[in-house]
Amino acid sequence: MKYIQYKKVIGLVLAAAFASAVTVGTATASSHDGEKGKKGYHFKMMDSNGDGKISADEHAVAAAKRFSKMDTNDDGFVSKKEMRKHYKKMKKKHAKSCNKS
């Protein structure tokens, strides 16, 4: 396997593992659903085939999207600075949506 491909594969695997912890926590702790801003939104968003379950493939797609959002300089890696910036943004977004109620 070429080095570049290997780096991408490792990056995606690490992103999936990281996003797994993040998205599971978000899906279970979040009050978002169906429509943006409503309970269960994140789960429904990840359940792309609508079967009421999230498969490993569906989760990997969500993880790759989250990783891509965090990797703001598109170098295939997420630095601590990029991660902190992403979490601050998500924390503000979540607080704003929770205060709407």
C-alpha positions in Angstrom: 0.0 0.0 0.0 1.4 3.4 -0.9 2.4 5.6 2.0 -0.2 8.3 1.2 -3.0 5.7 1.1 -1.8 4.2 4.3 -1.9 7.6 6.0 -5.4 8.2 4.8 -6.6 4.8 6.0 -5.0 5.3 9.4 -6.5 8.8 9.6 -10.0 7.4 8.8 -9.6 4.6 11.4 -8.5 7.1 14.0 -11.3 9.5 13.0 -13.9 6.7 13.3 -12.6 5.7 16.7 -12.6 9.3 17.9 -16.0 10.1 16.3 -17.4 6.9 17.9 -16.8 8.3 21.3 -18.0 11.8 20.3 -21.1 10.8 18.3 -22.3 8.1 20.8 -22.0 10.6 23.6 -23.7 13.3 21.5 -26.5 10.9 20.3 -27.2 9.7 23.8 -26.7 13.0 25.7 -28.2 15.3 23.1 -31.8 16.5 23.0 -31.9 16.8 19.2 -34.1 14.6 17.0 -35.9 14.4 13.7 -35.7 18.0 12.7 -32.7 20.1 13.7 -33.1 21.3 17.2 -35.4 18.4 18.2 -34.9 15.3 20.3 -33.0 12.4 18.4 -31.8 14.6 15.5 -28.2 13.2 15.6 -29.4 9.6 15.6 -31.8 10.1 12.7 -29.1 12.0 10.8 -26.7 9.0 11.2 -29.3 6.4 10.4 -29.2 7.0 6.7 -31.3 4.1 5.7 -34.0 4.8 8.3 -34.0 1.3 9.8 -33.8 2.6 13.4 -30.3 1.3 13.9 -26.8 2.7 13.1 -24.6 0.2 11.3 -20.8 0.3 11.4 -20.9 1.7 7.8 -23.3 4.5 8.7 -21.2 5.3 11.8 -18.0 5.4 9.7 -19.6 7.9 7.3 -20.6 10.1 10.2 -17.2 9.8 11.7 -15.5 10.7 8.4 -17.8 13.8 8.1 -16.9 14.9 11.6 -13.2 14.4 11.0 -13.4 16.4 7.8 -15.1 19.3 9.7 -12.3 19.2 12.3 -9.5 19.0 9.8 -9.8 22.6 8.8 -6.4 22.7 6.9 -7.2 19.5 5.0 -3.9 17.9 5.8 -5.4 14.5 6.8 -4.8 15.0 10.5 -6.5 16.8 13.3 -4.3 18.8 15.6 -5.1 19.6 19.2 -5.7 23.2 18.2 -8.2 22.1 15.5 -9.9 19.8 17.9 -10.2 22.4 20.6 -11.5 24.9 18.1 -14.1 22.4 16.9 -15.3 21.6 20.4 -15.6 25.2 21.4 -17.7 25.8 18.3 -19.9 22.8 19.0 -20.3 23.7 22.7 -21.5 27.2 21.7 -23.8 25.8 19.1 -25.3 23.3 21.6 -25.7 25.9 24.3 -27.4 28.2 21.8 -29.9 25.5 20.7 -30.6 24.5 24.3 -31.4 28.0 25.3 -34.1 28.3 22.6 -36.4 26.2 24.7 
